[in-house]
């Protein structure tokens, strides 16, 4: 899951466009000028009693052992805190980690997220079951008063009832296409159960991160804005060391991680590399980007097996060499062609 490594070869490096030596206040001013959905009051420090960047929380053992009882208790408390914070030391996939932190805040906590996933699964079962019932278990000629005999051969006399239009034992003689659709729906539901279970395990770890590392309980989430949560994560970076190559973490770092692929997609559109425009006869170019087309493009460019990315942040080796551009362009055109046919 969000495991930690202590080998530098697997760590990702934040590809900032700013200098690391700029003080954090400059970043906060930059973000305020860019109007990133937080007011000036939210830019004030949230935690005044936390350790500063220069504080050494991971010092070695004392040279002398004739310490008082109070100092010994503080030392034990520090060791315990270091042991808890070590769980988040050098997170391997920060893009996914920060995205889950954001989704956890927007979801309202672990309980709300669990209930939402369970209700979504139950909703899928209800929609499939009710659709099958309407297609296979209703005698519509009887329902619309065009037939006077039920499916069991019983004549209908007098007022019609709902039970007269229901086909008995309809599930025993389903249409082959309906049966195939039900099998596909069951397999898809099982896939969703496994996927949602995996996501809930991740959200449980994020729940522990909020509670143990940030000191935020689920009952406090509704009183905290996302900007305040980001500021607290940045303030805890010197203690947690979420990133191996930086002592400080800025709000811009977090936003770049969460919005990495979205920013790439927007830049493709802005530079006319991916213009969302349809040329309609007699009307000219018209902006068009449906949700289905957007999902297909994101899968093709970022998530699919033929995308240029080898992970959440690393390009494949072939895309790093200029002499491979022509071949990769031809392969991409073929992939888009076959996807369009499918």
Legacy VTK file of the C-alpha trace (Angstrom):
# vtk DataFile Version 3.0
C-alpha trace
ASCII
DATASET POLYDATA
POINTS 342 float
0.000 0.000 0.000
1.538 3.307 1.064
4.712 1.547 2.197
7.977 3.305 2.878
11.355 2.549 1.380
14.798 3.396 2.586
16.523 2.906 -0.772
16.913 6.100 -2.781
16.697 4.322 -6.156
12.922 3.938 -5.928
12.096 7.455 -4.764
10.376 9.971 -6.959
11.610 13.523 -7.250
9.259 16.469 -7.330
9.741 18.251 -10.624
9.101 21.766 -9.320
9.345 24.780 -11.570
10.474 26.915 -8.653
13.625 27.221 -6.639
13.770 25.235 -3.404
15.614 28.056 -1.681
12.639 30.423 -1.912
11.094 30.744 1.532
7.650 29.218 2.063
6.023 32.624 2.465
6.826 33.304 -1.186
4.943 30.171 -2.189
1.986 31.184 -0.084
1.946 34.574 -1.745
2.213 32.930 -5.134
-0.690 30.638 -4.378
-2.751 33.541 -3.065
-2.093 35.547 -6.230
-3.180 32.567 -8.277
-6.466 32.402 -6.295
-6.209 28.740 -5.379
-9.487 28.669 -3.513
-8.364 29.816 -0.096
-8.662 33.136 1.640
-5.938 35.160 3.286
-7.121 34.077 6.725
-6.503 30.443 5.804
-2.869 31.227 5.065
-2.176 31.840 8.769
-0.305 29.127 10.659
-2.537 26.427 12.096
-0.101 24.841 14.518
2.094 27.183 16.531
3.316 24.612 18.988
4.767 22.145 16.490
8.432 21.630 15.912
10.119 23.951 13.453
12.240 22.893 10.521
15.474 23.333 12.376
14.400 21.144 15.305
16.251 17.838 15.475
13.676 15.216 16.355
15.872 12.286 15.388
18.961 12.916 17.492
21.168 10.176 18.889
21.223 8.883 22.478
22.523 11.206 25.241
26.224 11.125 26.001
25.541 11.044 29.732
22.876 8.986 31.460
22.477 10.944 34.695
19.225 12.572 33.486
16.246 13.450 35.584
12.962 11.579 35.551
11.166 14.293 33.561
13.807 14.274 30.851
13.663 10.475 30.709
9.878 10.585 30.246
10.228 13.169 27.478
12.827 10.986 25.795
10.510 7.969 25.870
7.650 10.077 24.473
9.897 11.306 21.669
10.913 7.736 20.785
7.253 6.688 20.710
6.381 9.631 18.462
9.271 8.788 16.145
8.076 5.188 15.925
4.570 6.317 14.912
5.823 8.905 12.408
8.148 6.333 10.840
5.160 4.670 9.205
4.931 7.623 6.807
8.670 8.041 6.317
9.531 8.322 2.603
6.191 7.388 0.992
6.807 5.543 -2.261
3.861 6.773 -4.380
3.193 10.329 -3.279
0.821 11.064 -6.165
-1.589 8.384 -5.016
-0.994 9.156 -1.348
-1.876 12.858 -1.622
-4.830 12.018 -3.865
-6.172 9.642 -1.214
-5.615 12.306 1.461
-7.703 14.727 -0.618
-10.444 12.155 -1.300
-10.559 11.256 2.387
-11.175 14.889 3.325
-13.799 15.363 0.620
-15.462 12.067 1.559
-15.995 13.154 5.157
-13.991 10.470 6.932
-13.695 6.692 6.997
-17.267 5.936 8.086
-18.841 8.080 5.375
-16.548 6.602 2.719
-17.360 3.017 3.777
-21.100 3.709 3.751
-20.813 5.374 0.342
-19.003 2.377 -1.170
-21.450 -0.128 0.331
-24.489 1.818 -0.864
-22.955 2.110 -4.326
-22.582 -1.680 -4.511
-26.151 -2.194 -3.296
-27.395 0.356 -5.820
-25.774 -1.618 -8.634
-27.469 -4.819 -7.423
-30.847 -3.062 -7.256
-30.546 -1.535 -10.740
-29.567 -4.853 -12.349
-32.236 -6.831 -10.466
-35.042 -4.360 -11.141
-34.080 -4.019 -14.818
-34.149 -7.811 -15.199
-37.537 -7.947 -13.480
-38.997 -5.319 -15.821
-37.637 -7.050 -18.921
-38.435 -10.680 -18.113
-41.075 -10.824 -15.393
-43.817 -8.459 -16.638
-46.531 -9.501 -19.112
-46.991 -6.159 -20.841
-50.027 -7.170 -22.990
-51.868 -7.965 -19.762
-50.585 -4.795 -18.121
-51.827 -2.599 -20.999
-55.160 -4.421 -21.281
-54.559 -5.980 -24.701
-54.823 -9.583 -23.469
-57.415 -11.163 -21.179
-55.426 -14.251 -20.184
-52.476 -14.340 -17.779
-49.207 -16.033 -18.618
-50.432 -19.089 -16.680
-53.545 -19.382 -18.874
-55.985 -18.064 -16.265
-58.746 -15.841 -17.734
-58.907 -12.331 -16.329
-62.399 -11.389 -15.184
-63.266 -7.997 -13.791
-60.703 -5.559 -12.486
-57.070 -6.207 -13.317
-54.454 -6.444 -10.581
-50.694 -6.027 -10.615
-50.278 -9.700 -9.807
-52.044 -10.594 -13.081
-49.233 -8.990 -15.093
-46.387 -10.714 -13.221
-45.013 -13.821 -14.914
-44.552 -16.672 -12.469
-41.121 -18.349 -12.264
-39.757 -15.914 -14.827
-36.174 -16.406 -13.676
-36.212 -20.033 -14.835
-36.590 -19.146 -18.530
-34.485 -16.037 -19.079
-33.524 -14.948 -22.564
-29.949 -15.990 -23.492
-28.903 -12.369 -24.035
-30.294 -11.402 -20.637
-28.484 -14.337 -19.048
-25.202 -13.264 -20.676
-25.746 -9.693 -19.469
-26.403 -10.960 -15.923
-23.204 -13.022 -15.949
-21.242 -9.987 -17.105
-22.932 -7.848 -14.429
-22.050 -10.357 -11.694
-18.412 -10.467 -12.799
-18.280 -6.680 -12.921
-19.858 -6.478 -9.437
-17.250 -8.893 -8.059
-14.538 -6.743 -9.623
-16.039 -3.671 -7.957
-16.154 -5.439 -4.594
-12.451 -6.296 -4.851
-11.540 -2.797 -6.043
-13.600 -1.051 -3.378
-12.173 -3.339 -0.704
-8.659 -2.411 -1.814
-9.560 1.282 -1.743
-11.062 0.952 1.736
-7.824 -0.599 2.994
-5.992 2.424 1.584
-8.474 4.798 3.190
-7.979 3.030 6.519
-4.277 3.854 6.302
-5.174 7.445 5.424
-7.483 7.440 8.461
-4.503 6.482 10.617
-2.441 9.205 8.932
-5.031 11.854 9.776
-5.418 10.603 13.345
-1.820 9.767 14.303
0.309 12.058 12.129
-1.905 15.122 11.690
-3.931 14.844 14.883
-7.238 15.238 13.017
-10.207 13.043 13.894
-13.108 12.335 11.547
-15.398 14.543 13.626
-13.107 17.525 12.936
-12.997 17.127 9.148
-16.209 19.063 8.581
-14.704 22.044 10.419
-11.454 22.077 8.419
-11.029 23.259 4.857
-8.806 21.388 2.439
-6.342 24.292 2.482
-5.977 23.944 6.260
-5.299 20.217 5.914
-2.609 20.907 3.299
-0.955 23.471 5.557
-0.870 20.977 8.409
0.693 18.329 6.162
3.349 20.850 5.106
4.047 21.792 8.719
4.493 18.130 9.698
6.931 17.366 6.844
10.065 17.985 8.992
8.829 15.308 11.412
7.246 12.863 8.956
9.711 13.125 6.025
7.117 12.167 3.416
9.602 13.221 0.717
13.203 12.079 0.935
14.896 14.877 -1.008
13.243 17.921 0.609
13.123 19.078 4.190
10.239 21.438 3.480
6.969 20.672 1.730
4.914 23.443 0.152
1.296 23.671 -0.902
2.445 23.841 -4.506
4.187 20.461 -4.123
0.972 18.839 -2.917
-1.147 20.388 -5.676
1.347 19.362 -8.348
1.208 15.771 -7.139
-2.575 15.569 -7.103
-3.108 17.439 -10.388
-0.134 16.058 -12.324
-2.044 14.381 -15.165
-4.829 16.970 -15.141
-2.255 19.725 -15.630
-0.681 17.781 -18.492
-4.092 17.375 -20.111
-4.839 21.098 -19.769
-1.440 21.996 -21.238
-2.106 19.713 -24.236
-5.322 21.631 -24.885
-3.748 25.053 -24.348
-0.909 24.297 -26.776
-3.356 22.904 -29.390
-1.726 19.476 -29.186
-5.118 18.062 -28.236
-7.748 20.554 -29.458
-11.255 19.576 -28.247
-12.880 20.933 -31.406
-15.189 19.456 -34.053
-15.353 20.982 -37.533
-19.068 20.991 -38.401
-19.994 21.758 -42.029
-21.469 25.233 -42.573
-20.894 26.052 -38.888
-17.147 25.878 -38.503
-15.214 24.624 -35.478
-17.266 23.920 -32.353
-15.819 23.098 -28.900
-16.635 19.533 -27.907
-15.246 17.291 -25.180
-17.709 14.785 -23.751
-17.017 12.849 -20.570
-16.678 9.609 -22.517
-14.136 11.115 -24.916
-12.241 12.657 -22.005
-12.045 9.307 -20.175
-10.842 7.546 -23.331
-8.144 10.165 -23.902
-6.983 9.972 -20.280
-6.844 6.172 -20.475
-4.924 6.364 -23.744
-2.433 9.015 -22.602
-1.997 8.293 -18.890
-3.499 5.074 -17.524
-3.617 2.460 -20.286
-0.920 -0.094 -21.143
-0.020 1.861 -24.299
0.401 5.196 -22.535
3.822 6.908 -22.500
3.988 6.545 -18.712
5.700 3.743 -16.850
4.149 4.766 -13.548
2.492 7.758 -11.955
5.459 10.035 -12.626
8.054 8.363 -14.904
8.121 8.265 -18.710
9.014 5.089 -20.541
12.597 4.943 -21.765
11.599 4.968 -25.447
9.983 8.381 -25.064
13.185 9.919 -23.724
15.124 9.588 -27.004
14.577 11.829 -30.014
15.238 9.119 -32.611
12.213 7.110 -31.408
9.669 9.877 -32.032
8.676 8.768 -35.553
8.178 5.133 -34.547
6.242 6.047 -31.395
4.022 8.406 -33.386
3.130 5.611 -35.801
2.387 3.243 -32.921
0.202 5.849 -31.206
-1.765 6.441 -34.418
-2.356 2.695 -34.764
-3.463 2.443 -31.133
-5.939 5.300 -31.557
-7.266 3.703 -34.763
-7.883 0.317 -33.138
-9.437 1.946 -30.071
-11.806 3.871 -32.336
-12.878 0.647 -34.045
-13.379 -1.138 -30.728
LINES 1 343
342 0 1 2 3 4 5 6 7 8 9 10 11 12 13 14 15 16 17 18 19 20 21 22 23 24 25 26 27 28 29 30 31 32 33 34 35 36 37 38 39 40 41 42 43 44 45 46 47 48 49 50 51 52 53 54 55 56 57 58 59 60 61 62 63 64 65 66 67 68 69 70 71 72 73 74 75 76 77 78 79 80 81 82 83 84 85 86 87 88 89 90 91 92 93 94 95 96 97 98 99 100 101 102 103 104 105 106 107 108 109 110 111 112 113 114 115 116 117 118 119 120 121 122 123 124 125 126 127 128 129 130 131 132 133 134 135 136 137 138 139 140 141 142 143 144 145 146 147 148 149 150 151 152 153 154 155 156 157 158 159 160 161 162 163 164 165 166 167 168 169 170 171 172 173 174 175 176 177 178 179 180 181 182 183 184 185 186 187 188 189 190 191 192 193 194 195 196 197 198 199 200 201 202 203 204 205 206 207 208 209 210 211 212 213 214 215 216 217 218 219 220 221 222 223 224 225 226 227 228 229 230 231 232 233 234 235 236 237 238 239 240 241 242 243 244 245 246 247 248 249 250 251 252 253 254 255 256 257 258 259 260 261 262 263 264 265 266 267 268 269 270 271 272 273 274 275 276 277 278 279 280 281 282 283 284 285 286 287 288 289 290 291 292 293 294 295 296 297 298 299 300 301 302 303 304 305 306 307 308 309 310 311 312 313 314 315 316 317 318 319 320 321 322 323 324 325 326 327 328 329 330 331 332 333 334 335 336 337 338 339 340 341
